[in-house]
């Protein structure tokens, strides 16, 4: 059977390319932008939350990759009517990425070079996980902002929060979001008492494109904190990006 893959998950799209599966990609979302050169010719089928199912059907994928956080359940269920294999992913921390790589290798490992590339990615991942630990680091309270108007942040059981925890950065608020749903990305009122105790405010470059113009606004939210613009892809994309993200995180943590 000819393998025709549609990826509706930006992180996994990047991972599939890293595994050598770029030629098998027949569809992606508009947010699947990296690596740009490899994806330039792959048709877009809408966004992660507004997939054009009719167009996707016409592209006749044999496999579609979805994610619990990023895609809609009703879309995933609709896909099963015309896609032979729907692959559901849900890594919730950097320690889950090996399982994600294995999941992709099991699905596509019969294709040349995939298994070998998966092994190489796994070795790099383990080296960076071993190098990125909170041992001996002072714990710091961190507010990671992903949106404004309203301000939105991340719960502690998300990939982002668990990545940051590897250098002793504990996200606020101190709450879990559950397996799925809006509680994973809490909305702030802006007057929470704990905001005055935050050490670091990280303004992500995505999904909201925070820039220098937003620094003063975030500083007013947390007057005692250092406010920094950070690379949202490296801190939130999992899979091929995780090893690079861990290196980037260590550099952030070491910055005076």
Order of alpha helices (4+ residues) and beta strands (2+ residues): beta-alpha-beta-alpha-alpha-beta-alpha-beta-alpha-alpha-beta-alpha-beta-beta-alpha-beta-alpha-alpha
